[in-house]
Amino acid sequence: MKSLRDGFGQALLELGEKNPKVWVLDADVQESVRTLEFAKRWPERYVECGVAEQNMMGIAAGLAAAGKIPFVVTYAVFSPGRNWDQLRVSVCCSNLNVKVVGAHTGLMTGPDGMTHEALEDIAITRVLPNMLVEVPRDYERARVATLEIADIVGPSYLRLTRPETVEIEKLPNYGDEVAILGCGPLLEFCRQAAEELHREGIETVVVDNHRIKPLDKTMILKLARDCGAIVTVEDHQKMGGMGSAVAEFLAMHYPVPMEMIGMDDKFGESGKPEELLDKYGISVIKIKEAVKTITRRKNNLKGGEN
Amino acid sequence: MTNLDEKAKEIRRSIIKMLAEAGSGHTAGAMGMADVFTALYFGEVLEKNDKVILSNGHICPVWYATLAEAGYFPKEELMTLRKINSRLQGHPQYQWLPGVENTGGPLAQGLSQAVGRAIAGEKVYCLMSDAEFQEGQTWEAIMLAGNKDLPNLKIIIDRNNIQISGSTDKVMNLEPFVQKLQSFSWKVVEIDGHNFEQIIAALKTPGKLIIVAKTIPGKGVSFMEGKYEWHGKVPNKEEVERALAEL
């Protein structure tokens, strides 16, 4: 068990070594978001901005305009939450090469409660022109995604989570009755649901839809054609999130029955991550129910009923 | 200084003409800062690779007129301000026009970008307005830059004491303004923003510095001078003629 933020912190050290253009900006949470080691080793490329996230985003825009690759790192409710205006105007309007890293996202944030659980960050970043939005599923993929976005020119958002979660090496591919598209550590729930469904004779495929913008349209279109039914799973508001992005695309190109697992237009509260996810309907049981519901709808459509 | 006087007059004439042609925009602030822009671009201040950042982007007609006067792009293009397919956007857009180094308009955002550039080692002149000091982000940037060693950063504040709804001191008092800035570890000089000698001397002062330039909004046209009503409106045909006659 390792956390995504540790994977990110590890990648920063690799980037610090190999790319002198990489800078790190932080708003007084360096221990928690794993920028401390970078700060110690390359103090000349580290800017402690204090608890001032709006200015931090502007500083990053200035650094990027001067040819640097700044990583802006703090909790997602503050960045891109509190400083969304600066992300829009100072960074995205100018298409500057700023990397926004939002830590502590979703109900997985846990005991800190409602105010600190970023459940809207995907929605507010993917709606901005020029942005790339990436949601890695585990430590290793967070590490690799960090290295990748450093090489892609343009504004990017990387979504991290707080707790230690399992490494998810292989995703099940049992068949084409339903496609389960997940993102982030919840892919473990998707994996478990697919295994249990398989034992019940329902054959699904689980796919990691980590690149929410730009969407992998070829992959999504193929899944829609092959399976004819899609369940999306995310630790984020259903509105504006990953499932929403998939639905927007498919509605215009290849509509198929869909179910979305995610936060249903509510705020969270304090609790353990697993308790919160369960309370708000983001669970293996709910994914299985969604697969069964959507299978019935798909079959009804095929039979000309409904 | 005769040459500078003539340049400033020509820039003011351009501002009046382009705003009238556009049919909307911000007149008073642009006219008030014409002398500061003239000094910056024609007073042997700027060196190659120096960056100019305009934080209060709404006064961009003065920036555009100055850049055109300095040969960054053809003067005829000034008449495309705020029109479709123009490089002269209603608020400046990063790299859309030669010499425009930041996207600006929503107040306070230019200063943070200027500080970022200065941290990266660039020499930066950041022009901004007094009303931007009602935004929290401005003080965040002033605090950070005040704590850093940034000898290559100059901030020029247009202290014209007007904003959309009236005088700055009535909408939201900023005084004691200079003391507030000094308390954030800044060296501050106050100058007459219409006196070329004072402006150029301040701009050429070595080291990190805030220049508070006291200006008269609408400067150069008698019926606009000091009137906050001209913050966000443009002259009609008859007013253009009267204004140009005075310039």
Interface residues (C-beta under 8 A of the other chain):
Chain A: V47 C49 G50 A52 Q54 N55 M57 G58 I59 A60 A61 G62 L63 A64 A65 A66 G67 K68 P70 D85 Q86 V89 S90 C93 S94 L96
Chain B: Q93 Y94 Q95 E101 N102 T103 G105 P106 A108 Q109 L111 S112 Q113 A114 V115 G116 R117 A118 I119 A120 G121 E122 G136 Q137 E140 A141 M143 L144
